[in-house]
Amino acid sequence: MACVRVVASLLIALAPCTIAQNLPQSDPQALALAQKAIAALTGGTTIDDVSLSAKVASITEAESQTGSLTLLAKGTGVSRTDLDLVGKILTEIRNDTGGFPQGASTYDGGPQQAWASQNCWINASWFFPAFSVLASTSDPTLIFAYIGQEKRNGIAVEHIRSFRYVPDKNSDVIVLTERVSEMDIYLDASSLLPTAFAFNRHPEDDATSDIPFEVDFASYQSFNGIQVPTHIQKLITGGLAVDIVISSATFNTGLSDSLFVISSQPE
């Protein structure tokens, strides 16, 4: 699979700006909502890692397949999903801890296939809201904006938006990174539990073309005092692509860093 590292190439090839740049400021209302959402999700419990087990349906135009899914995350920066459909396993890993966000897939035990860098700037733990960008309000390079209260799928929601700002880079890199890292976050206006994340992915060789993705959360249940959405749906360009039903959740089991290693490097 050919992977053109658009963002990585720009970051390496373009020299940092010599003029000091002021970080944009997050909206205080957006920050407050994000912090309240994390409080609603965790109840103040410290979480180091999470392991989720689920049944899953993968839906395409050609067919619908069912199988099992394991979802692992360790903090906000790393995640792993292992999808087993009819005995063939697709593993996807995200790891943002090495100074530059990375992603890779492994098909049925084969070699890792690195993701294009423009697809690695969105929330690593997309399936577990307590490890989402909502938990990173102290990061000055993660900017939050308050969009407003609105109705979505018949429910009143608070709409906030986040994006990543990379300081001291060429203006083209700054603009592109903001674009590929932008995520819309919808919180139930009453409970402040997340109902959806919406963002774009991009073709492997084109960071400027958008493919709309959405992750919807429903049927929250308390596991050891932590709110976990037990029904998760992933939509691509408005159509249902993956339907996930969580059956169990465990926390703070000491997941090994070796589970999240990405050997491929951006080209």
N, C-alpha and C positions, 0 to 999 in steps of 0.2 A: 504493500500500500504506500503510494507516494505521499509524503508529508512535507509540505512546504512551510517552513517555520517563519511565517510572515512577521509576527511581532518580535520573535527572537532575533531575526536578522536586522530589524530596525534598531533594536536596543543595542546590538553589538556594533553595527555599522555607523550609527549616528553619534557624534560626540555629544557629551552633556553641554547644556547651555552654560555660558559663562556668567550670564546675568542671573542673579539670585531670584528665585520665583517664590511667591507667597502661596502657601497652601490655601486652597479654598476652604471655607468653614462650613461645618455641618449645621443644619437647622436645629436649634435646641428642642423644638417640638418633636422632630423626627427622632432625635437621640432619646428623648424621654419615652417615647412610644416603644422604641426598640428595647430599652432597659426594662420597661414594664412587661413587655412580651416575654423576655427571658425569665423574669420573676414568675410569671404565670406558668411558664413551661417547667421550671425546675423547682419552684417553691423554696429557692435558696440552697438547694442541695448541690454540692460540688460534684461534677461529673468529669472523669478523666477519659473514659472510653465507653462505647456502647456496642452491643451486638444484637442484631435483630434477625429473626427468622420469619420467613413469609412464604405464602403461596402466590404465584404470579401467573398472569396471562399475558403473553406477548401477541400483539395484534398487528397484522399487516394486511395489505390489500389481498394478498394471495391466500393467507390462512391465519388461523388463531391457534397458538400452542400454549399449553399449560406446563408448569414446572414448579421448581422451588428456587428460593432466592435467599442468600445470606448477605446482610448489609453490616459492615463494620466501619467504625470511625473512632479516631483517637484525637480528641480536641477538634479545633476548627480547621486544621491544616491538612489532615490526611483522611482518606476514606478508601474503602474497597467493597466492591459488590461481586458476588459469585452467583451467576445465573445458570441453573441447570435445566435445560430443555431437552427432553428425550435423550438424556445421557450425554449430551454435549455441553461443555461448560464454557461460558464466556465470563472472563474476569476483567473488571475495569478498576484501575487504581488511579487515585489522585494524590499528589504529594507536593505541598507548597513549602516544605521546610528547608529546601536547599538554596533559598535565595531567589528562586525563580519558579513560578508554578509549572507543574508538569502533569501529564496524564498519559496513560498507556493501557492498551487492551491486550489480552492473551486469549487466543481461541483454542480451547481443548488441549491445553498444555503446550502449545507451540511457543515460538519466540514472541516477546513483547513487541507490539506495534505502537510506536509513539504517536501521540496526538499532535495535531497542529497547535501551536502556542495560543492562537486566538481562541481556542476552545478550552483553555485551562485557567481563565481568569474569573470564572463564575464559581461561587460557593462550592467548595470541595464536598461537603457533607449535605448535599441537596435533599436527602431523604430524612434528615433528623434536624428539625428546626432549632433545637437547643444548641447545636453546633454550627448554626448558620452565621451569616454576617451580623445578625442581630446581637450576637455575643461579642462582637469586636468593636464596640463603640469607642473604646479607648485608643484605637489605632488611628493616628492622625491622617494616614493616607487613604483611609476608607471614609468616603464622604456620604452623608445621609441628607436627603431632602424630603420635606413634607409636601405631599401632593394634595392631600385633602381627604375629607370623608365622602364616600360615594356608595352607590349600590352595585353589588356584583353578585350575579346569580341569585338575585332576590334578597341578599343579605347586606346589611350595612357594614362597611369595612373602612378601616383607616388605611390609606394608601401612602406608603413611603417608598423612596427610591434610593438605591446605593450605587456607587461606582468607585473605582480605584483611581487615585491620582498619583502618578509617579513623578516626584519632583526632580529637578535638575536634569531633565532629559530634553531632547529636541522637541519642539512644539508638535511636530507630526506624530511623534511617539506618544506624547501626552494625550493628544486628541484620540488617537487610535485605541490606546489602552482604556481611556474613559468609555469609549464606545463598546468595546468587547466585554467590559466588566460590568456594564450597567444591568441592574436587576430591579424589577418592580416587586414589592413585598406588600401583601394584603393581609391585614390583621382583622379578625372579627372585632367589631366596634364594642361589643359587650365584654367578651372574655379576653380580648387581645391575643388570643392564640392565632398563629398564622393559618390562613386558609389557602394561600397560593403564593408561589414564586413564579415570576414570568421573566424570561430573558431570551436572548438569541444565541444560537450556535451558528457556525459558518462552515462553508465548504473548506476542505483541507488546503486548497490552493488559493483561497480568496477570503481575506478577512473583512472585505467591505460588503459582501452579500450576506443577508440575514436569513436564518431559518428559525421561525418562532417556536420556542419551547415553553411549556408551562408544567408546573408540578402542583397538583391540587391535594390538599390535606383535609381529611374528614375523620369522624368517629374517634376522637381523642379518648384514650383510656389512661388511667393512672397505673403506672408500674413503679412500685416502691416510692410513690409520691411524685414521680416525674411524668409529665403529660406526653404521651406518644400518640401520634396519628396512626391509627390501625388500618386506615384505608388511604392509599396513596395512588394517584393516577398521574401518568406522564402523558402529555399531549404534544404532538408535533404538528405545526401549522394548523392547529385547531382540531385535529383528529386524535382520538384515543389510540395510544401506541402501547402502553404498558399499564396493567392494572395489578396493584399489589395489595395483599391483605396480610397484615402483620399478625403473627400468632404468638410471639414471645419476644421479650426484651430483657436484656441483662446489662448491668453497668459495673464499671470499675473492676473488671476481671484481669486487668494487666495485659492487654493485648500487646504482642511483641511488635517492635518496629520492623522486623523482618517481613511482616505481612504486607507492608506498604512500600517496599523497595521498588523503584523504577530504574531499570538498568539502561534504558534507552535515553539518549541525550538529544536535545533539540538540535536540528541541523541548521 
